[in-house]
Amino acid sequence: MGVRCCSGSSIISDKSSRISIAMNMKDLLIALVVLVMLCLLGPVVIGILSALVTVAPYLLAVVLILGVIAFFCK
C-alpha cells in the first residue's frame, strides 16, 4: 500500500510541458476573444456591406452623369 516511484515518471510534469500547456491555454483564450469579436462585429460589417451594395448603382449613376457633364463641358 505504499507509493511506487518510478525513476523516469512523475505526477508533476516537467517544466517544458507546463509551458506548452500554458501556451495552448493562451492560444485558446486568443481564439475565444477573436470568435467573440467576430460574433459582435460580424453583423455590423454585413450591414455596412449590404448598405454599400444597395447604394452602389445610384453612386455609379451619379459618377457617370458627372463624367458625361465633365466630358461635354470641356
N, C-alpha and C positions, 0 to 999 in steps of 0.2 A: 504494500500500500504506500510505498514511498514514491517520490518524484523521480522519474527517469530523466536523465540529462544526456543527450547525445552531443558529441563534440561538434558536429557541423550544423546543428539546428538550434534555433532559439525561438521562443514565443514572440519576443520583440524583434521585429525585422531590422535589418541593418539600415544605416543612415541613407544610403542611396535610394533604397526602395521607399523610404518615408518621404524623401524629397520628390520622388517620382509621383507618389500619391498626392502630395501637396500640389504639384504642378498640374496634375489631372483635375484636381478639385478647382484650381484657379481657372483652368481652361473651361470647365463645365460652368462655372459662375459667369465667365465672359460670354459663353454661348447663350446662357439663360438671359442675360441682360440684353444681348443683341436680339434675341427672339421677342422679348417683351417690347423693345423699341420698334421692331418691325410690326408687331401687332398694333401698337399705338399709332405709329406714323403711317402705316400702310394705307388705311382709308383716306388720310389726308392727301397723300401722294396720288392715289387713284382719283380722288375728287378733282385735284388740280389738273391732272392729265385729261380727265373727262371734260372739264370746262374748256381746256385748250382745243380739244378735238371738236367740241361743239362750236366754238367761235372761229376756228381756223378758216372755214370757207368765206366768212364775212371779211376776215382780215386779208385774205388773198384777193377778194374782190376790191377792197379799198386800195390795196397796193397796185393792182392792175389799173384801176381808174386813175390813180395818181401818176402811174407810169405813162399812160396814154396822154394825160394832160401835160406832163412834162415833155413828152415827145413832140406834141403839136405846138407847144408854146415856145419853142426854140427860136 
